[in-house]
Amino acid sequence: MFGENSARTTPSQSDLASWAVYYGLTSPVLTDPSWTVNDRYDLDGRTPTIVLLAPDMQIVSVDSAVNDADIEAVLPLTFP
């Protein structure tokens, strides 16, 4: 989620696309006007806010460091 651009306004689709290209992201990048969604999960007042989700969309951890082992622990043993 991307709450504001360098002008401190809601990012446009072009802003989002440029940000994704700059950072080499292949996942969706969404706008979060006024940081509305982020504020629900931001526990420490700093960015980024990381929420680890299991494949069934259950929240595993909120606003804490996530490493490869944490991610691997929630992945299914086999893929469909």
Secondary structure, DSSP 8 states (H G I E B T S, - for coil): -B---TTSS---HHHHHHHHHHHT--S---B-GGGTTHHHH-SSS-S---EEE-TT--EEEESS---HHHHHHHS-SS--
